[in-house]
Amino acid sequence: MASLTAPVTQDGCTRCGRCAAVCPTKAIAVSAQGVETRAELCAMCMACTAACPTHARVLPPVVQQKTAEKLHSLCGVHRPNAFYL
């Protein structure tokens, strides 16, 4: 699945390579120059963000903002638990 926006690497990255190691599509390359993500290969599984020990892998700020806007209206809604068979 192609992605229009892939996770980015912020300051604080130690280039440990854990993000690249867990990427199922091999979209991440770590080198001395930094971390490069091939967005066309990224499946947006977010495994890289979960694996980053310094929390330097994140969604781009624009994507974070849009996600927050979409979910904001649901934050105050409480629904009783439902059980489906």
HELIX and SHEET records of a PDB file:
HELIX    1   1 ARG A   18  VAL A   22  1                                   5    
HELIX    2   2 ALA A   47  ALA A   51  1                                   5    
HELIX    3   3 PRO A   61  CYS A   75  1                                  15    
SHEET    1   A 2 VAL A   8  THR A   9  0                                        
SHEET    2   A 2 ARG A  57  VAL A  58 -1                                        
SHEET    1   B 2 ILE A  28  SER A  31  0                                        
SHEET    2   B 2 GLY A  34  THR A  37 -1                                        
END                                                                             
